[in-house]
Amino acid sequence: MKKLINFIVQNVINRLGYNLVEINDAYEGLISPWALLGGESNDELIVFCNENYNSKIIDELIKRHIDQLKLRPDIFVTKIIFVNENNLVSIKNKLDYISERSYVLVNNLNNRVLGYTNGNENIVNIIEYYVNYTIESENKKKEKLKDSSKVTYTIIGINILMYIITAILSGNIIDSDINVLIFLGAKVNFLIAKGEYYRLITCAFLHGGIVHLGLNMYMLYTLGPLVERIYGKIKYICIYILSATTSSLLSYWMSESVSIGASGAIFGLLGAALIFAIKMKERIGKEFVSNIMSVIVVNLVVGISISNVDNFGHIGGLIGGLISSMILWKKVKL
């Protein structure tokens, strides 16, 4: 509402040649202390009201300001009234009852024009332009946001697809068969040692159960778009793949257990977010650094406290994300 009032004021001044005047009296029916004075010979005053306004009180306010504002005694008053659409019928009845000569009714939630009297077409056009421009801008932002997250959504799609394949082969949608996971590319040390290096990457797209998949995809959905927008698609892919690889490598060196999951790569994205927070702390504030650090620490602690979690993979992914994002940072354009 406040943004729309400012937009109306600016455009009525610039396009219609009105002047901005101030009504100092505090009255709850007026939602802005500013009014617009103009017309052929300063014979119209535009005021902004809510649906609880009292026409007599507003007229009295204007009369008290006639000398101060150098207004004509017979000045024509137009009221832009922000209303609840559910009360539209009763409000129109009220306007008819008090014989309001000039008004524009605006929905106080979406800023759409609900009704107006003849002669206010210019104001209506300004309001409708604002609404259409706002909707168009919001749609563009959504499209831009959607476009800037395509890689994240693609990675999520690949993980879900691989889980569907795993579930079909396992004959179980809740838990994955370990033999199926090994067949599809889990991290198995002796197989990697025999030359199956692809497992360092493929293991990052496999999950041991529906809960495992859900938690990791939620984290990726939450964090991925941010990192993707900051670093761009190509750098984002590099950070993700390198983090997944360093996650698998540290797990390979430090643990003999079969390992799967996207959490190592996600820790890498946390590392990339931390580098961004540190590099940009003067612009975005140090609090963001603390928040990212807290998330990293909490997730590491949770991983340590739960059995069958590849903590070396988490640490390896974090290290990979930190190193790769530091290398790529100098070419980031914000």
N, C-alpha and C positions, 0 to 999 in steps of 0.2 A: 504494500500500500504506500509506504513512504517513498519507495523508488518511483512508483507511478506518479505520485504528487510532484516530485522533483522534475520528472520528465514532462509533465503537463506544464508546470511553471516555466521551464526553459523554452519549450516550444511555443507556448502562447506569447511569451515575451519576444522571441526571435521571429516567429512567423506572423503573429497578429499585431505586434507592436504595443502590447500591454506593458504596464509598469507594475513592479512588485511593491506592495504596501504591507505594513504590519498592523495587525489588530492585537493590541496588548492585553485586552481583557481575557482573563482565564475563564473559559466556559467549556464544559465537557462535551457539548454538542459539536464544537469546532475541533477538528483533528489536526489543524495546522494554524499557527499564528500568522501565516502569510495569506494574503489575498491578492488578486490580480485586478488592476484598474485599467480600463481602456474603453474602446468603442470610438465612435466618430468624434465625440467631444467629452471623453472621459465620463460617459453616461452609463457604464456597466461595471459592476464589481462581481468578481467570481470568488466564491468562498468554498472551503472544503469542510464537509460535515459528515457525521455518522447518522445512523437512522434514529438516534435518540434526540436529535436536535429539536429545538423549539423555535419555530419561525418568528414568533413575537420577540423572543430574547435576542435573536440575531438581528432583527430589524432595529431593536433598541441599541444594540452595540454599534451598528452602523451609523445610526443617528448621532450617537455620542462622538463618533469619529468624523462626522461630516466637516466640521470646521478644521479639525486637526489635519485631515487628509485632503482638505479642499474639495470635497465631493459636492455634487449637485443635490439639492434636497429631494429631487424626484429620481434619484439614481436607480437604475434597473439592477436587481440582484439575481445572479445565477448561482444556484447551489449544486455543487458536485457532491452527491450523497453516496457514501459507501454503505452498502446494506447486505444483510443476510438474505440470500435468494429465497430461503424458506419463508421469509416474512414479506415477500414481494407484494402479495395481494393487499395485506393490511397497510403496507407503506404507501401503495398507490392510492388506497382509499383515504389515507391521511392527507396525502398531497392534494387530492381532489377536494377534500373537506376544507382545507385552509386556502384553497385556490392559489397554489404556487404557480407563478407565471412562467418560470424558467428553471429547469433542473436537468441533471443527468444522473441517472441511477447506475451505480457500478457495483458489481459483485465484489465483496470485500475479501473473497478467497482467491479467485482467479483473475480479477480485474476486468472481466468482460462487461460490456455495456448491457444493461437490462431494460433500459428505456430512457427516453428523453423527449423534451418538448422541441417544437420547431424553432429553428434559429441557432441550434447548438451543434449543427453538423460538423463545424470545424473542430470543436472540442472532441466530439465522438470519433472523428477521423484520427485525431492525435492519439486517443486512447487505444483505438483498434490497431493502429500502427505499432504502438508499444507492445500490445499483447501478441500480435503476430511476430514481431521482431524477437520478443522474448522466447516464444515457442520455437521459432526457427533456430535461435541461438542455443537453446537447450537441446534440440534435436541434433544440431551440429556437434555439440559437446559429447552427447551420447554416442554418436557415430564415430567421433574421433577417439573416444575412450574405448569403444568396441574394437576399432581398427588397431589401436595401439596395444591391444591385448591378444591379438590373433595367435601369436606364438605360444603364449601361456595356454590358451584354450586348445590349441593343437596338441601340446604336450599332455594336457589333461585327457584329451580324446584318445591319444595313443595308449596312455596308462589304462584307461577304462577298457579299450579294445583288447589289450593284452590280458586284462583280468577276465574278460568274457571268455577268451580263448582258454585261459587257465581253468576257469570254472567248468567249461564244457569237457575238457580233457580230464579234469579231476572228478567230474560227476558230482560236484558239490559247490554251491554258490557261496557258502559261508566261509569255508576254509579251503586252502589250496593244498594239493598233494605235493609233498617234497620232491618226489620223483618227476612230476610234471614240471615243477619249477626248475629243476636241474636240466631237464630236456629242453626247456625254452630259453635257458641262458643265465641261470643263477650264478653267483660268484662261488665257484668251487675251486679251491686252491690248486689241487693236483691237476685239474683239467686246464687251468690257466698256465700252470708250469709246463704242460705238454704242448702249449702253443695256442690254446683257445682264448686269445686275448680279447676277443669281442665281448666276452663275459664281463669285462670291466665296465662296459657300457650297458649291455642288455639287462644286467641285473637291476639297474636303476628304473626299469619299466615294468618290473614284476612285483607282486605283492602277495603276502601270505594269507590274506583273508579280507573280507569285506570291510571290517573295522579298520584294518591297516590301510587299505586303499582310501577309505573315506577320510581318515584323519590327514593323510598326506595330501590328498587332493584339495581338502579344505584349506590347508596351509598354503598350497601352491596357488589356489584361487585368490586367497587373501593377499599374499605377498608378491606373486609373480607379476601382475599388471603394473605395480609400482616400479619394480626394478626394470621391467620392459620399457616403460615410458622414460625412465631416467637414462638408461644406457642405449636404447634403441634395439631393434630386433636382432641385428647381426651380433652385436656385442653381448646381448642377452643370451643368445644361443651358445656363444663361446663360453660365457660364464657358467651356464647350466651344464654343458657337456664336460668342461674342465673340472668343475666341482664334482660331478658324478664320477669322473675318472679318478681324481685324487682321493675321493671317498673310498672307492673300491681298492685303490692301491694301498692306502694305509691299513685297511681292513685285511687285505691280502698279506701284508707284512706282519701284522700284529695279531691276527686271529685266524684260527683254522676252521671256524664255523662257516656253514653255508650262509650266504648273505644276499638279501634282496631288498628292494624298496627305493623310493624316490627321496627319502629323508636326507640322505647325504647331499644331493643336489640342492634341496631346499635350504639346508644349512649354508650352502654356498651362496644362495640368494640373500640370506640373512647377512653374510659377510659383505656382500656387495652393497646392501642397504646401509651397513655400518660405515663403510668407506664413504658413501654419499653423505651420511649424516655428519661425519667428521670433517670432510672437505667443505661442506656447506653450513657448518654450525653458526657462522656469523650471520647468515641470512635466515636460516630456519630455526635457530635457537639450539642451545645445548641440551634441552629437554628431550629432543628426538634421539640424540646419541644415547642418553640414559635409557630411553624406552627400548631401543634396539638391543642394547647391552642386557637389559633385564630379560627380554625375550630369549636371547641366546643362552644366558645363564640358566634360566628356568628350564628350558628344553634340555640342556645338557644334564642338569640335576635329575630331571624326570627320567631321562634315558638311563642314567646310572642306577637309579632306584628300581628299575623294572628289569626283570630277567629277559633273556633272549633278544635284547636290543643291541645292535651293533654300534656301540659308542665310538669305536675307532673310525667307523664309517662316517659318523656325524662330525667328529673332529677333523677328519681328512677333508670332508666336503667344505667345512668352514674355512680351513686353511686354503683350499683351492679357490673359494670365492673371494677371500681377502686378496690373495696374490693376483688372480686374474683381473679383478676389478681395479686394483691399483695400477696395473699395467695399462688397462684400457681407459682409465679415467681421464688422462690428459686429452683424449680425443672426444670426450663427452660434450655435447652441445645442449645447454639448458635454455 
